[in-house]
Amino acid sequence: MPGNDGGLLLPGYKVFKLINMEKISLLILAVAAIILVIYLWAVIDMNRRKFSSESERRNWINLVYFLPLLGAFYYLIRRNKRRKSI
């Protein structure tokens, strides 16, 4: 429901008026781009990396495929720990 100034009449509508929606859109776009880069980084790294067995490769691919964000973060964290221990 529009107000006199064209803003939305919500309980905290002054907050919405103070926050520029363009800035929120850019923030959401930036976060989405970062998530996409992390996901692609994990997928590319999985394809280049030599795994100890084919089942290990399949397990990682399934984890990243079915839980994209969580799986990619977990893969990259575990990958770095393995490199340090070798």
Sequence and secondary structure as in RCSB ss.txt:
>XXXX:A:sequence
MPGNDGGLLLPGYKVFKLINMEKISLLILAVAAIILVIYLWAVIDMNRRKFSSESERRNWINLVYFLPLLGAFYY
LIRRNKRRKSI
>XXXX:A:secstr
 B TTS B  TTHHHHHHS HHHHHHHHHHHHHHHHHHHHHHHHHHHHS  SSHHHHHHHHHHHHHSHHHHHHHH
HHHHHHHHHH 
